[in-house]
């Protein structure tokens, strides 16, 4: 079965990361054997181990602890092979370095897990906001249909009533016409306010579909 493009890219990226970690691990073993066992250099080269530990911790979180334990055991074993046979004890410097490997791995793994958890929570929050935005758009479309259109019809009716009364002089008093004009102005103001609110929401959101955008700003 062929993997989707996104999954295929993810698998390829993971394989590349594994290959890089494997290469760094091989270099670390080479440094331990050549520089420590053969050349009897027990400091300096171990700084390279931290690169491997940090990269593994960032990419694979707690798996870095296993890598650090392996490096620590390898370093202690090499140190014992060089000095333990003659002195009967491990060098404290090697113990400290091995302990630092594990400590750094734990810290990096914890920070990486927190970063990943924060990223997941952020994506979830974004998804919830988008869902609420879609709900809001649907609600706006519903109340727009239920409020704006009937109010427009009512305004047109009021305008027709005013026109009819003005044509038939004497049917309505000036006070009645003035009151009718006030209601017409109020209705126009309400429709203008609704139009302004809809336009403000539409302009403030880039996720509104074009069909809704056109409907809300009509």
N, C-alpha and C positions, 0 to 999 in steps of 0.2 A: 504494500500500500504506500502510495506516495504521500509524503508529509506536506501539509500546507506550507506556503512560503514563509509565514511567520514562524511556525514551529521549526521548519528547516533551518532558518537563520539562527534561531535560538540554540538548536542542537549544534550547529557549526560553531557558533560562538563559544559554547561550553567546551567543545572538543579542543578549540584553540587554547582556551584557558588551561585545560588539563595538560595539554602538550607543553605549555610554557612552564607550568608548575613542575612537570616531570623533568624538563630540561634544567631548571634551576636546582632541582633536587639532585640530579646527576652531577651538576657542577659542584654542588656542596660536598657530595661524597668524594669527588675527585680532589677537592681542596683539602679535605680531612686526611685523605690517604697520602697525597703527595706532600703537602706542606707540613702536616703534623707528624705523621708516622715516619716519612722518609727524611724530611729536612728538619724535623724536631722544632718546628715553629708552632707555638701553641696560642698565639694571640694575633690580632690583625685580620686574618682571613675570616674569623668567625663573624665579623661585621656583615659579611655577605649573607650569612644565615638569616639575618633579620629581614633582608629584602625578600627572601623566600617566605618567611613567616608572615610578614605584613601582607604580601600579595595574596597568599593563600587565605588569610583571615578576611580580607576584603571580598574575595570572590566566593569562598566556600565556608565562611564563618568558623564553626567549631572544628572543622577538619584541620584547621591550622594547629590545634592543640596536639593532634596526633602527629603531625609533621614535626612540631617542636619536641615532642617526646622522643621521636626517632633521632633527631639531630642531637638532643641531649645525651641519649644513650650511646650514640656513635662517638660523640666527643669524649664522654667519660671512659668508654671502653678503650679508645685510643690513648687517652692519658694514662690509664692504668697499665696498658701494655708497655708504655714507655718508662713509667716511673714506679708503678706499683710493685713490679717484680723485685725491685731493689730496696724500696723504702717500706713496702707493706702497707701503704696508705695512699689514698687519692689526694691529688693536689687540690687545695681549697680554691684556687683560681678557676680550675676546671668546673668545680661544683657550682661556684657562683655564676659562671657563664652559662652552664646548663640550666640553672634555675631561672636565669633571665630569659632564656629561650621560651620556656614554658610560660612565664609571667607575661611576656610581651604577646604571646599567642592568645592567652586568655583575654587580655585587655582589648586587643584588636578584634577578636571574635565577638566580644560583648558590644563594642562600639558598632561593628558592622551589623549585628543583629538589630540593635536599636535603630540604626539608620534605615534598614530594610523595613522594620515595623512602622517607622514614621512615614516612609514612602507609601507603604500599603494603606495606612490610615489616611494619608493625604489623597490618594487615588479614590478611596472609598468615599471620603467627604466630597470630593469633586463630583463623583457619580451621583451622590444623594442630592447635591445642589442642582445638578443638571436635571434630575428627575423632578425636583420641586419646581424648577423653571418651566419644564414642559407642562406640569400641572397648572402652574400659574397662567401660562399662555392659554391653555384650554379653558380655564375659568374666565379669563378676560374675554375670550371669544364668545363664551356663553352669555356673560352678562352684557356684552356689547350688543349681541343679537336681541336680548330680552329688554334692554333699556333704551338703547339709542334709536332703534327703528320705531318702536311705539311712540317715543317722545318726538321724533321727527314728524310722525303722522299727526300727533296731537298739535304740534306747532303749525303744520299746514292747515289743520282744521280751524285753529284759532285765527290764522291769517285770513282764511276764507270767510269766517264769521265776521271779522272786522271789516273786510271789504264789502260784505253784504250789508252790514249795518250802515256803513258810510254811504253806500249807494242809495239806501232807503232812509232819507233824512227824516228825523222825527220819531223813528221807531225806538231808538235808544238815546238816552240822555248823554251829554258830554261826560258826565262822571262815569257812566258805564263804559264808554269808549276808552276813557283814561285808564280805568281799572283793567280793561281787556288788554290795553297796550302794555301795562305793567306786567301782566302774566306772560305776554309774548316775549318781553325782554328777559324775564326770569327763565323761561324755557330756552331761549337762545343762549343765555349764560350757562345753564346746566349742560347743554350740548357742547358748548365751546370748552367747558372744563373737562368733560369726558374725552373730548378729542385731544386736548392737551395732555392728559394723563396717559392715554394710549400712545401718543407720539413719544412721550418721555420714556416709556418702557421699551418701545420698539427701538429707539435710538440707543438706549443703554444696554441692549442685548444683541450680540452678533449671532446668537444661536436660533433666533426666531426664523422659521421657514418663510420663504417669500410669500406663500399664499396667506399665512397668518399676518405677516407684516402689512400686506396690501389691505387685508380685511380690517385690521385694527385702525389703520390710518385713514380709512374712507370717511 
